[in-house]
């Protein structure tokens, strides 16, 4: 991790550069909120957040004066391509009405891809937060892997969370922007939230050990989700565990889980939680089963072992810590992995050691400092 002084804030030109962050989904809002606060502290620059409407209720993550505009847009029942093109056209129309110096996008969502494409269409520079993640399989996860590759090729500033992600970028000849290793702003958000709730964190309940399960990726919908539910039913029937299955807002995602697990003893179906409540639930869990990228980053920092319900991951740094294990969606494999951790206390202890492969909680200030330096260099 580079020293933050390397990206220290430089004197900005007097023309008040205008920075706009594109945010469309809840994970983006969580990870971009610390970046927005850091950018708001830059002297002589103006930063605002553009909410695309891909997910609702994101305004609560930002100060009201930070929000430039929220699109009135209904993303339901659209294909990925249709949603991406509709957002690109809407954003491009907005961008052309204002003088914007830099558009920031985060990660790999449809909103992020649309924001990067729209910025380039309008001749605006692009900064990619959480650049360089790769599974090297365009189908897993789809369409996120393709979005990551495309955004990185368009970006002028690429903020890689780890050295591994930066190496991925350096190997790709289409990537021509400036690559900086900053850490992941999601760890900033996690550590801030954990510090805030630490005094009120509930003690673990005795008896059955709690397993948090989330399963929502497109590639896991349908039969894979049903297979995960089969593993859950067997776990709670044969092992001393209980399960909190976090539901998704999308009815197509949650339907299979509700149908398979409603009324099952020792299984609680948990409605979508706010970020603080989710951190509390993670803290009180003995084990996490998930296909979420964000939880693969956060759980190691909390010292919570993770069984990843995927066959590949774009976060090999977490695998290298020993905190994660890929188990896919085969019910026998999932059950064996959980049973193995119950039987092998030494292995569980190794996986439960806190690890910070994705940063030290200072990524946002590094990102803001790097942008200040880029703006000053551009003015000169």
C-alpha positions as a Python dict, from the first residue, in 0.01 Angstrom:
ca = {
    (1, 'X'): (0, 0, 0),
    (2, 'X'): (157, 333, -98),
    (3, 'X'): (198, 599, 166),
    (4, 'X'): (-87, 847, 152),
    (5, 'X'): (163, 1131, 146),
    (6, 'X'): (252, 1023, -205),
    (7, 'X'): (-94, 1134, -309),
    (8, 'X'): (-111, 1437, -81),
    (9, 'X'): (-349, 1716, -170),
    (10, 'X'): (-190, 1969, -405),
    (11, 'X'): (-299, 2328, -454),
    (12, 'X'): (-595, 2325, -692),
    (13, 'X'): (-642, 2571, -976),
    (14, 'X'): (-883, 2855, -901),
    (15, 'X'): (-1144, 2757, -1163),
    (16, 'X'): (-1337, 2528, -926),
    (17, 'X'): (-1315, 2196, -1110),
    (18, 'X'): (-1643, 2005, -1109),
    (19, 'X'): (-1635, 1636, -1011),
    (20, 'X'): (-1937, 1408, -1045),
    (21, 'X'): (-1975, 1057, -902),
    (22, 'X'): (-2223, 816, -1060),
    (23, 'X'): (-2401, 592, -809),
    (24, 'X'): (-2672, 344, -898),
    (25, 'X'): (-2682, 56, -648),
    (26, 'X'): (-2664, 7, -272),
    (27, 'X'): (-2311, -141, -276),
    (28, 'X'): (-2191, 155, -483),
    (29, 'X'): (-2351, 399, -239),
    (30, 'X'): (-2187, 232, 61),
    (31, 'X'): (-1842, 231, -98),
    (32, 'X'): (-1865, 575, -257),
    (33, 'X'): (-1997, 758, 52),
    (34, 'X'): (-1650, 779, 215),
    (35, 'X'): (-1503, 894, -118),
    (36, 'X'): (-1771, 1162, -147),
    (37, 'X'): (-1688, 1290, 201),
    (38, 'X'): (-1317, 1302, 117),
    (39, 'X'): (-1381, 1486, -211),
    (40, 'X'): (-1607, 1735, -32),
    (41, 'X'): (-1305, 1835, 180),
    (42, 'X'): (-1088, 1919, -122),
    (43, 'X'): (-1020, 2293, -128),
    (44, 'X'): (-1126, 2470, -445),
    (45, 'X'): (-1311, 2180, -605),
    (46, 'X'): (-1680, 2100, -628),
    (47, 'X'): (-1810, 1745, -603),
    (48, 'X'): (-2162, 1611, -636),
    (49, 'X'): (-2328, 1271, -665),
    (50, 'X'): (-2556, 1169, -950),
    (51, 'X'): (-2801, 893, -852),
    (52, 'X'): (-2916, 691, -1152),
    (53, 'X'): (-3224, 533, -994),
    (54, 'X'): (-3109, 174, -1055),
    (55, 'X'): (-3175, 117, -683),
    (56, 'X'): (-3401, 329, -462),
    (57, 'X'): (-3323, 498, -131),
    (58, 'X'): (-2958, 577, -193),
    (59, 'X'): (-2987, 944, -99),
    (60, 'X'): (-2961, 858, 272),
    (61, 'X'): (-2595, 763, 224),
    (62, 'X'): (-2500, 1117, 120),
    (63, 'X'): (-2544, 1468, 252),
    (64, 'X'): (-2834, 1633, 72),
    (65, 'X'): (-2613, 1910, -66),
    (66, 'X'): (-2391, 1646, -228),
    (67, 'X'): (-2668, 1509, -449),
    (68, 'X'): (-2673, 1672, -791),
    (69, 'X'): (-2970, 1489, -931),
    (70, 'X'): (-3161, 1164, -915),
    (71, 'X'): (-3298, 1026, -1238),
    (72, 'X'): (-3666, 938, -1244),
    (73, 'X'): (-3609, 603, -1402),
    (74, 'X'): (-3767, 259, -1367),
    (75, 'X'): (-3507, -14, -1424),
    (76, 'X'): (-3745, -308, -1378),
    (77, 'X'): (-3805, -567, -1650),
    (78, 'X'): (-3518, -444, -1866),
    (79, 'X'): (-3235, -650, -2008),
    (80, 'X'): (-2883, -553, -1905),
    (81, 'X'): (-2815, -411, -2250),
    (82, 'X'): (-3139, -212, -2254),
    (83, 'X'): (-3079, -73, -1906),
    (84, 'X'): (-2719, 18, -1983),
    (85, 'X'): (-2809, 198, -2305),
    (86, 'X'): (-3103, 383, -2148),
    (87, 'X'): (-2885, 505, -1861),
    (88, 'X'): (-2603, 600, -2099),
    (89, 'X'): (-2836, 814, -2308),
    (90, 'X'): (-2992, 980, -2002),
    (91, 'X'): (-2656, 1052, -1842),
    (92, 'X'): (-2507, 1183, -2164),
    (93, 'X'): (-2797, 1426, -2196),
    (94, 'X'): (-2733, 1550, -1842),
    (95, 'X'): (-2358, 1575, -1887),
    (96, 'X'): (-2391, 1794, -2197),
    (97, 'X'): (-2577, 2058, -1996),
    (98, 'X'): (-2292, 2115, -1751),
    (99, 'X'): (-1917, 2163, -1757),
    (100, 'X'): (-1781, 1854, -1580),
    (101, 'X'): (-1409, 1791, -1538),
    (102, 'X'): (-1414, 1433, -1410),
    (103, 'X'): (-1673, 1156, -1376),
    (104, 'X'): (-1612, 893, -1109),
    (105, 'X'): (-1766, 547, -1137),
    (106, 'X'): (-1732, 254, -902),
    (107, 'X'): (-1686, -114, -966),
    (108, 'X'): (-1880, -306, -1225),
    (109, 'X'): (-2250, -222, -1218),
    (110, 'X'): (-2467, -129, -1514),
    (111, 'X'): (-2478, 228, -1380),
    (112, 'X'): (-2098, 239, -1362),
    (113, 'X'): (-2062, 115, -1721),
    (114, 'X'): (-2327, 357, -1846),
    (115, 'X'): (-2160, 644, -1661),
    (116, 'X'): (-1819, 568, -1809),
    (117, 'X'): (-1958, 532, -2162),
    (118, 'X'): (-2159, 855, -2129),
    (119, 'X'): (-1860, 1049, -1997),
    (120, 'X'): (-1645, 934, -2289),
    (121, 'X'): (-1923, 1018, -2535),
    (122, 'X'): (-1917, 1371, -2393),
    (123, 'X'): (-1539, 1408, -2385),
    (124, 'X'): (-1517, 1396, -2003),
    (125, 'X'): (-1235, 1222, -1819),
    (126, 'X'): (-1320, 908, -1620),
    (127, 'X'): (-1193, 783, -1284),
    (128, 'X'): (-1260, 420, -1191),
    (129, 'X'): (-1279, 338, -821),
    (130, 'X'): (-1211, -33, -751),
    (131, 'X'): (-1036, -86, -1084),
    (132, 'X'): (-855, -398, -1197),
    (133, 'X'): (-1065, -677, -1045),
    (134, 'X'): (-1068, -981, -1272),
    (135, 'X'): (-1214, -1330, -1269),
    (136, 'X'): (-1085, -1377, -1628),
    (137, 'X'): (-1418, -1536, -1719),
    (138, 'X'): (-1672, -1311, -1892),
    (139, 'X'): (-1954, -1542, -1783),
    (140, 'X'): (-1866, -1542, -1413),
    (141, 'X'): (-1982, -1296, -1302),
    (142, 'X'): (-2191, -1170, -1592),
    (143, 'X'): (-2218, -888, -1694),
    (144, 'X'): (-1988, -748, -1424),
    (145, 'X'): (-1662, -890, -1562),
    (146, 'X'): (-1724, -731, -1902),
    (147, 'X'): (-1816, -402, -1739),
    (148, 'X'): (-1490, -400, -1541),
    (149, 'X'): (-1278, -460, -1849),
    (150, 'X'): (-1460, -193, -2052),
    (151, 'X'): (-1451, 75, -1781),
    (152, 'X'): (-1080, 20, -1718),
    (153, 'X'): (-1009, 66, -2088),
    (154, 'X'): (-1193, 401, -2081),
    (155, 'X'): (-1054, 539, -1755),
    (156, 'X'): (-796, 816, -1716),
    (157, 'X'): (-748, 740, -1345),
    (158, 'X'): (-766, 382, -1218),
    (159, 'X'): (-781, 336, -842),
    (160, 'X'): (-683, -26, -782),
    (161, 'X'): (-766, -165, -438),
    (162, 'X'): (-462, -397, -429),
    (163, 'X'): (-128, -458, -598),
    (164, 'X'): (-279, -769, -759),
    (165, 'X'): (-552, -557, -920),
    (166, 'X'): (-288, -308, -1038),
    (167, 'X'): (-88, -590, -1198),
    (168, 'X'): (-400, -699, -1385),
    (169, 'X'): (-431, -348, -1526),
    (170, 'X'): (-65, -321, -1624),
    (171, 'X'): (-94, -644, -1823),
    (172, 'X'): (-380, -511, -2037),
    (173, 'X'): (-261, -307, -2333),
    (174, 'X'): (-598, -133, -2368),
    (175, 'X'): (-553, 26, -2025),
    (176, 'X'): (-375, 357, -2079),
    (177, 'X'): (-477, 562, -1774),
    (178, 'X'): (-282, 632, -1457),
    (179, 'X'): (-288, 335, -1218),
    (180, 'X'): (-274, 400, -843),
    (181, 'X'): (-301, 149, -557),
    (182, 'X'): (-527, 303, -294),
    (183, 'X'): (-701, 26, -102),
    (184, 'X'): (-1074, -32, -118),
    (185, 'X'): (-1313, 238, 0),
    (186, 'X'): (-1549, -38, 112),
    (187, 'X'): (-1307, -112, 397),
    (188, 'X'): (-1322, 259, 489),
    (189, 'X'): (-1700, 228, 518),
    (190, 'X'): (-1679, -99, 711),
    (191, 'X'): (-1430, 26, 969),
    (192, 'X'): (-1619, 352, 1017),
    (193, 'X'): (-1943, 162, 1074),
    (194, 'X'): (-1785, -99, 1298),
    (195, 'X'): (-1634, 172, 1520),
    (196, 'X'): (-1971, 343, 1544),
    (197, 'X'): (-2164, 33, 1651),
    (198, 'X'): (-1892, -146, 1850),
    (199, 'X'): (-2022, -39, 2190),
    (200, 'X'): (-2370, -172, 2114),
    (201, 'X'): (-2273, -491, 1932),
    (202, 'X'): (-2479, -785, 2065),
    (203, 'X'): (-2308, -1084, 2219),
    (204, 'X'): (-2328, -1410, 2028),
    (205, 'X'): (-2624, -1623, 2137),
    (206, 'X'): (-2543, -1963, 2292),
    (207, 'X'): (-2649, -2285, 2124),
    (208, 'X'): (-2657, -2331, 1751),
    (209, 'X'): (-2393, -2136, 1562),
    (210, 'X'): (-2523, -1868, 1330),
    (211, 'X'): (-2449, -1885, 957),
    (212, 'X'): (-2528, -1584, 742),
    (213, 'X'): (-2624, -1674, 385),
    (214, 'X'): (-2661, -1440, 87),
    (215, 'X'): (-2720, -1566, -267),
    (216, 'X'): (-2818, -1322, -540),
    (217, 'X'): (-2578, -1330, -837),
    (218, 'X'): (-2734, -1376, -1180),
    (219, 'X'): (-2537, -1692, -1244),
    (220, 'X'): (-2677, -1841, -920),
    (221, 'X'): (-3042, -1774, -992),
    (222, 'X'): (-3271, -2067, -1058),
    (223, 'X'): (-3129, -2416, -1008),
    (224, 'X'): (-2805, -2304, -833),
    (225, 'X'): (-3008, -2113, -572),
    (226, 'X'): (-3228, -2418, -516),
    (227, 'X'): (-2915, -2629, -467),
    (228, 'X'): (-2787, -2384, -204),
    (229, 'X'): (-3123, -2409, -27),
    (230, 'X'): (-3096, -2789, -31),
    (231, 'X'): (-2761, -2758, 144),
    (232, 'X'): (-2912, -2521, 402),
    (233, 'X'): (-3199, -2760, 482),
    (234, 'X'): (-2954, -3043, 535),
    (235, 'X'): (-2722, -2826, 748),
    (236, 'X'): (-2990, -2718, 995),
    (237, 'X'): (-3127, -3073, 1012),
    (238, 'X'): (-2796, -3249, 1076),
    (239, 'X'): (-2560, -2990, 1225),
    (240, 'X'): (-2576, -2762, 1534),
    (241, 'X'): (-2625, -2448, 1324),
    (242, 'X'): (-2896, -2197, 1246),
    (243, 'X'): (-2917, -1985, 932),
    (244, 'X'): (-3004, -1624, 864),
    (245, 'X'): (-3083, -1612, 492),
    (246, 'X'): (-3071, -1251, 374),
    (247, 'X'): (-3336, -1187, 109),
    (248, 'X'): (-3292, -960, -191),
    (249, 'X'): (-3525, -682, -302),
    (250, 'X'): (-3555, -834, -650),
    (251, 'X'): (-3858, -1071, -637),
    (252, 'X'): (-3703, -1301, -895),
    (253, 'X'): (-3395, -1343, -676),
    (254, 'X'): (-3576, -1396, -347),
    (255, 'X'): (-3857, -1616, -482),
    (256, 'X'): (-3664, -1944, -496),
    (257, 'X'): (-3517, -1892, -148),
    (258, 'X'): (-3853, -1806, 8),
    (259, 'X'): (-4019, -2105, -156),
    (260, 'X'): (-3749, -2347, -44),
    (261, 'X'): (-3682, -2221, 310),
    (262, 'X'): (-4000, -2062, 443),
    (263, 'X'): (-4106, -2242, 759),
    (264, 'X'): (-3789, -2452, 788),
    (265, 'X'): (-3680, -2492, 1151),
    (266, 'X'): (-3366, -2297, 1247),
    (267, 'X'): (-3384, -2086, 931),
    (268, 'X'): (-3474, -1717, 949),
    (269, 'X'): (-3555, -1530, 630),
    (270, 'X'): (-3419, -1181, 681),
    (271, 'X'): (-3564, -889, 487),
    (272, 'X'): (-3313, -660, 313),
    (273, 'X'): (-3107, -480, 576),
    (274, 'X'): (-2944, -141, 592),
    (275, 'X'): (-2566, -139, 598),
    (276, 'X'): (-2530, -90, 973),
    (277, 'X'): (-2770, -377, 1046),
    (278, 'X'): (-2582, -600, 800),
    (279, 'X'): (-2250, -526, 970),
    (280, 'X'): (-2410, -619, 1303),
    (281, 'X'): (-2534, -946, 1154),
    (282, 'X'): (-2191, -1025, 1009),
    (283, 'X'): (-2029, -955, 1346),
    (284, 'X'): (-2265, -1197, 1522),
    (285, 'X'): (-2218, -1475, 1263),
    (286, 'X'): (-1996, -1778, 1308),
    (287, 'X'): (-1965, -1832, 932),
    (288, 'X'): (-2075, -1658, 612),
    (289, 'X'): (-2190, -1832, 293),
    (290, 'X'): (-2217, -1584, 9),
    (291, 'X'): (-2176, -1510, -360),
    (292, 'X'): (-2137, -1138, -286),
    (293, 'X'): (-1816, -964, -385),
    (294, 'X'): (-1850, -705, -111),
    (295, 'X'): (-1881, -963, 166),
    (296, 'X'): (-1567, -1134, 38),
    (297, 'X'): (-1387, -807, 112),
    (298, 'X'): (-1553, -723, 442),
    (299, 'X'): (-1568, -1060, 619),
    (300, 'X'): (-1188, -1111, 640),
    (301, 'X'): (-1155, -771, 808),
    (302, 'X'): (-1413, -884, 1066),
    (303, 'X'): (-1246, -1220, 1117),
    (304, 'X'): (-1541, -1414, 977),
    (305, 'X'): (-1466, -1720, 758),
    (306, 'X'): (-1639, -1725, 420),
    (307, 'X'): (-1750, -2009, 198),
    (308, 'X'): (-1794, -1853, -146),
    (309, 'X'): (-2094, -1981, -342),
    (310, 'X'): (-1910, -1938, -672),
    (311, 'X'): (-1661, -2132, -880),
    (312, 'X'): (-1429, -1835, -944),
    (313, 'X'): (-1360, -1508, -768),
    (314, 'X'): (-1218, -1176, -881),
    (315, 'X'): (-1081, -1128, -529),
    (316, 'X'): (-791, -1378, -508),
    (317, 'X'): (-628, -1163, -239),
    (318, 'X'): (-892, -1283, 7),
    (319, 'X'): (-831, -1644, -93),
    (320, 'X'): (-461, -1593, -26),
    (321, 'X'): (-531, -1491, 334),
    (322, 'X'): (-700, -1825, 400),
    (323, 'X'): (-1021, -1650, 508),
    (324, 'X'): (-1215, -1773, 203),
    (325, 'X'): (-1284, -2105, 38),
    (326, 'X'): (-1459, -2153, -297),
    (327, 'X'): (-1736, -2412, -267),
    (328, 'X'): (-1965, -2333, -562),
    (329, 'X'): (-2329, -2433, -535),
    (330, 'X'): (-2308, -2812, -513),
    (331, 'X'): (-2510, -2901, -199),
    (332, 'X'): (-2285, -3192, -97),
    (333, 'X'): (-1975, -2976, -125),
    (334, 'X'): (-2132, -2695, 76),
    (335, 'X'): (-2248, -2931, 350),
    (336, 'X'): (-1907, -3100, 369),
    (337, 'X'): (-1731, -2764, 400),
    (338, 'X'): (-1954, -2651, 687),
    (339, 'X'): (-1931, -2984, 864),
    (340, 'X'): (-1555, -2978, 819),
    (341, 'X'): (-1523, -2640, 989),
    (342, 'X'): (-1734, -2762, 1280),
    (343, 'X'): (-1510, -3066, 1321),
    (344, 'X'): (-1173, -2895, 1262),
    (345, 'X'): (-1135, -2616, 1516),
    (346, 'X'): (-778, -2542, 1407),
    (347, 'X'): (-889, -2480, 1048),
    (348, 'X'): (-1173, -2259, 1167),
    (349, 'X'): (-933, -2059, 1382),
    (350, 'X'): (-701, -2006, 1085),
    (351, 'X'): (-989, -1881, 868),
    (352, 'X'): (-1121, -1659, 1149),
    (353, 'X'): (-805, -1452, 1190),
    (354, 'X'): (-878, -1089, 1091),
    (355, 'X'): (-706, -997, 764),
    (356, 'X'): (-693, -676, 563),
    (357, 'X'): (-596, -760, 204),
    (358, 'X'): (-813, -476, 70),
    (359, 'X'): (-680, -183, 265),
    (360, 'X'): (-635, -2, 591),
    (361, 'X'): (-938, 226, 591),
    (362, 'X'): (-766, 521, 423),
    (363, 'X'): (-848, 454, 58),
    (364, 'X'): (-1084, 750, 25),
    (365, 'X'): (-828, 1006, 131),
    (366, 'X'): (-576, 856, -112),
    (367, 'X'): (-831, 876, -393),
    (368, 'X'): (-915, 1238, -313),
    (369, 'X'): (-547, 1330, -293),
    (370, 'X'): (-471, 1165, -625),
    (371, 'X'): (-758, 1350, -793),
    (372, 'X'): (-635, 1681, -648),
    (373, 'X'): (-289, 1609, -787),
    (374, 'X'): (-433, 1514, -1128),
    (375, 'X'): (-636, 1836, -1144),
    (376, 'X'): (-336, 2048, -1050),
    (377, 'X'): (-117, 1877, -1311),
    (378, 'X'): (-382, 1921, -1577),
    (379, 'X'): (-411, 2293, -1499),
    (380, 'X'): (-35, 2338, -1522),
}
